[in-house]
């Protein structure tokens, strides 16, 4: 497995860390996860914090001895949807470093990217109403799940436009801090990768997230504390 390739794809997985917010409700939180990442134990932290006005900042970090990834998105609620305003994404894996910043300018309906991104991925990309980055799509998944809406979205992230769809794959019991909960399992699949999240209605973050690539587990996160 190419470890750097796995790291660069991780934001799509990590976005699911915010997926269990109740419909139409945003509440600040901080969550700690235990993780298996790149074959080694890791620590994960995810927070949602209120910014000035109607803005929010969603941040996450996963790190161990060989990798350190952090990502944050500043967004607002607009006509009942989550709308990205800016984001930062930085990662260190062994000796490889990457840092990218995104700007979503809704007045001109254009998204642009700067930093360690290929020229063809810098944009501008034309924005449409309802477009989100990878993190906000996953914040929207549970809101839409609770409302019984289709889990279909258009992702605009790092110079790409990509349709994304999640499917409900039944109910399963999970254990968080020694207590059993009934969770809804949500799955997204593409040609080689599968991401699964176990979402508990009364917990504002997924109880567990598993990513598989090429039929092999690449990362497994389990909630250990929520504040």
C-alpha positions in Angstrom: 0.0 0.0 0.0 1.2 3.5 -0.9 1.2 5.3 2.5 1.4 8.8 1.0 -1.5 8.0 -1.3 -3.6 6.9 1.6 -2.8 10.1 3.5 -3.9 12.4 0.7 -7.2 10.6 0.4 -7.9 10.7 4.2 -9.9 14.0 4.2 -12.8 12.1 2.5 -12.8 9.6 5.3 -12.3 12.1 8.1 -15.2 14.2 7.0 -17.4 11.4 8.3 -16.2 12.3 11.8 -18.7 15.1 11.8 -21.5 13.1 10.3 -23.8 12.4 13.2 -25.0 15.9 14.0 -28.8 16.0 14.5 -30.9 17.4 11.7 -31.0 21.2 11.6 -28.9 21.5 14.8 -25.2 22.5 15.2 -23.7 22.3 18.6 -20.1 22.8 19.6 -18.2 19.6 20.6 -14.8 18.0 21.0 -14.3 14.3 20.4 -11.3 12.0 21.0 -10.7 8.8 19.0 -8.4 5.9 19.1 -7.2 4.9 15.7 -5.3 2.4 13.7 -3.6 4.3 10.8 -0.9 3.2 8.4 -0.6 0.0 10.4 0.2 1.9 13.7 -1.8 3.3 16.6 -2.8 6.9 16.3 -4.7 9.6 18.1 -7.6 11.5 16.6 -9.3 14.7 17.6 -12.3 16.5 16.1 -13.9 19.7 17.1 -16.8 21.9 16.0 -16.6 25.5 17.3 -18.8 28.6 16.8 -17.1 31.5 15.0 -18.1 35.1 14.7 -21.6 35.7 13.4 -23.2 32.6 11.9 -19.9 31.0 11.0 -18.6 27.7 12.3 -15.2 26.0 12.2 -14.9 22.3 11.9 -11.4 20.9 12.7 -9.8 17.5 12.8 -6.4 16.0 13.4 -4.9 12.5 13.3 -1.3 11.8 14.2 1.1 9.1 15.1 4.8 8.5 14.9 5.0 8.7 11.1 2.1 10.9 10.0 0.3 14.1 11.1 -2.8 15.4 9.3 -4.9 18.4 10.2 -7.8 19.9 8.3 -10.4 22.6 9.1 -13.3 24.2 7.2 -15.0 27.5 8.0 -18.6 27.4 6.9 -22.1 28.9 7.4 -25.6 27.7 7.2 -27.4 29.2 4.2 -31.0 28.4 3.3 -30.8 25.3 5.5 -27.6 24.0 3.9 -23.9 24.0 5.0 -21.9 26.3 2.7 -18.1 26.3 2.8 -16.3 29.6 3.0 -12.6 28.6 3.3 -10.6 25.5 4.3 -7.0 24.5 5.1 -5.5 21.0 4.7 -2.0 20.1 5.8 -0.3 16.8 6.2 3.1 15.3 7.0 3.9 11.7 6.1 7.4 10.6 6.7 9.4 13.3 4.7 6.5 14.4 2.5 4.7 17.6 3.4 1.5 19.1 1.9 -0.5 22.3 2.6 -3.5 23.5 0.7 -5.9 26.4 1.2 -9.3 26.8 -0.4 -11.5 29.8 -0.9 -15.2 29.6 -1.7 -16.3 32.9 -3.0 -20.1 32.8 -3.3 -20.4 36.4 -4.5 -18.6 35.4 -7.7 -19.7 31.7 -7.5 -16.1 30.5 -7.8 -13.8 28.2 -5.8 -10.0 28.5 -5.9 -7.1 26.7 -4.3 -3.5 27.7 -3.4 -0.4 26.1 -1.9 0.8 22.6 -2.7 -1.7 21.9 -5.4 -1.2 21.1 -9.1 -1.8 24.0 -11.5 -4.8 22.2 -13.1 -6.3 21.8 -9.6 -6.1 25.5 -8.6 -9.4 26.5 -10.3 -11.4 28.5 -10.6 -14.3 26.0 -10.4 -17.8 27.3 -10.9 -20.0 26.9 -7.8 -23.6 25.8 -7.7 -26.1 26.2 -4.9 -25.7 23.3 -2.5 -22.0 22.6 -3.4 -19.8 21.5 -0.4 -16.3 20.3 0.3 -15.7 16.8 1.6 -16.1 17.6 5.3 -19.4 19.5 4.9 -20.9 16.7 2.8 -20.4 14.4 5.6 -21.8 16.9 8.1 -24.9 16.9 5.9 -25.2 13.1 5.6 -26.7 12.6 9.1 -28.9 15.7 8.9 -30.3 14.4 5.7 -30.5 10.9 7.0 -32.6 12.0 10.0 -34.9 14.0 7.6 -35.3 11.0 5.3 -33.7 12.8 2.3 -31.5 11.2 -0.4 -27.8 11.2 0.5 -26.6 12.5 -2.8 -24.2 15.5 -3.1 -21.9 17.4 -5.4 -18.4 17.8 -3.9 -16.1 20.7 -4.9 -12.8 20.0 -3.3 -9.2 20.7 -4.4 -10.1 21.6 -8.0 -12.4 18.6 -8.5 -16.1 18.3 -9.0 -17.4 14.9 -8.0 -20.9 13.4 -7.3 -21.0 11.5 -4.0 -23.6 9.2 -2.7 -24.0 7.4 0.6 -26.2 4.4 1.3 -27.8 3.1 4.5 -26.6 -0.4 5.2 -28.8 -1.4 8.1 -28.5 -1.2 11.9 -25.8 -2.6 14.2 -25.0 -2.4 17.9 -21.9 -0.6 18.9 -20.2 0.1 22.3 -19.0 3.5 23.4 -17.3 3.9 26.8 -18.8 0.5 27.9 -22.3 1.4 26.9 -24.2 -0.3 24.0 -26.0 1.8 21.4 -28.0 1.0 18.3 -26.2 2.6 15.3 -27.1 3.2 11.7 -24.4 2.0 9.3 -23.8 4.4 6.4 -21.6 3.2 3.4 -19.9 4.9 0.5 -18.2 2.9 -2.2 -16.2 3.6 -5.3 -14.0 1.4 -7.5 -11.4 0.5 -4.9 -12.4 2.2 -1.6 -15.1 1.6 0.9 -15.9 3.9 3.9 -18.3 2.8 6.6 -19.6 4.9 9.5 -21.6 3.8 12.5 -23.9 6.7 13.5 -25.7 6.8 16.9 -28.6 9.3 17.0 -27.9 10.5 20.6 -24.1 11.0 20.0 -23.1 13.9 17.8 -20.1 12.1 16.2 -19.8 8.6 14.7 -19.1 5.8 17.2 -16.8 4.2 14.7 -15.3 4.7 11.2 -13.7 2.1 9.0 -12.0 2.7 5.7 -11.1 -0.2 3.4 -9.0 0.1 0.2 -8.4 -2.7 -2.2 -10.2 -5.1 0.1 -7.8 -4.2 3.0 -8.5 -2.1 6.2 -6.5 1.1 6.0 -7.9 3.0 9.0 -10.2 2.3 11.9 -11.3 4.9 14.4 -13.3 4.4 17.5 -14.8 7.1 19.7 -13.4 7.1 23.3 -14.4 10.5 24.7 -16.9 13.3 23.9 -17.0 16.7 25.5 
